[in-house]
């Protein structure tokens, strides 16, 4: 999560939203996740598909990872909502669109989207301009991480009830945080009411990426992130991440690897689309 002094979305959030939209344009059906809301919010120039990071073949693995993790969170949330869970928190929400894509489910819950003030102000304005609005059950929670504001304090001030179970999701964020910051977040979430679920993506160390070509591609991406001033600082083996979750106090913790996501959402595709193998999920329950 990066500095945002102006009311505008983070560049990473924009890229993720455009990849979701590109999936509908260049990949074969069935679509893993159907999400063009971010594209509507961004309203880019007509040549957005010519961006280097939108090249269909070269970025296919990353695009697949993005839609795969979005679908995984969607399915997890729908399952938990059917169990009666009525609070959903998105840490580093970016241009997440669950509330707009699944209003029948979302409106049964209270959704808290936590992100930098610039992203939140911009998104609120665009949701209103496009006619989606910001219903009472959707809370956009601005937190100035650069000023060390407490996301927990801002979340509770926005109406979150820590005494009631919740689903908390954080995707594409942990790599920017130190191990200490991640551990502190895990300890805080582990204090939630029983039957709460936390789902978080994390990056594997390069040496655990078995495919040499993918390993080289990831190394190049990490170097570009460093050169851009937004280095990835945290990488975890599955065993280390599970240990961190248990040390934080979670009753259960499991690891969802790329192969699991591939088998669940990308099996037997006619276009051979597969997610890159550098990212994994921690799913922990109180």
Secondary structure, DSSP 8 states (H G I E B T S, - for coil): -----SSS--HHHHHHHHHHHHHHHHS-SS-S----HHHHHH---TTGGGSGGG-TTTTHHHHHHHHHHHHHHHHHHHHHHHTT--EEEEET-TT--HHHH-HHHHTTSEEEEEE-HHHHHHHHHHHHHTT----TTEEEEE--GGGT--HHHHHHHTT--TTS--EEEE-S-GGGS-HHHHHHHHHHHTTS-TT-EEEEEEE--GGG---HHHHHHHHHHHHHHHHTT--------HHHHHHHHHHHT-SEEEEE-HHHHHHHHSTT-TT-----TTEEEEEEE-
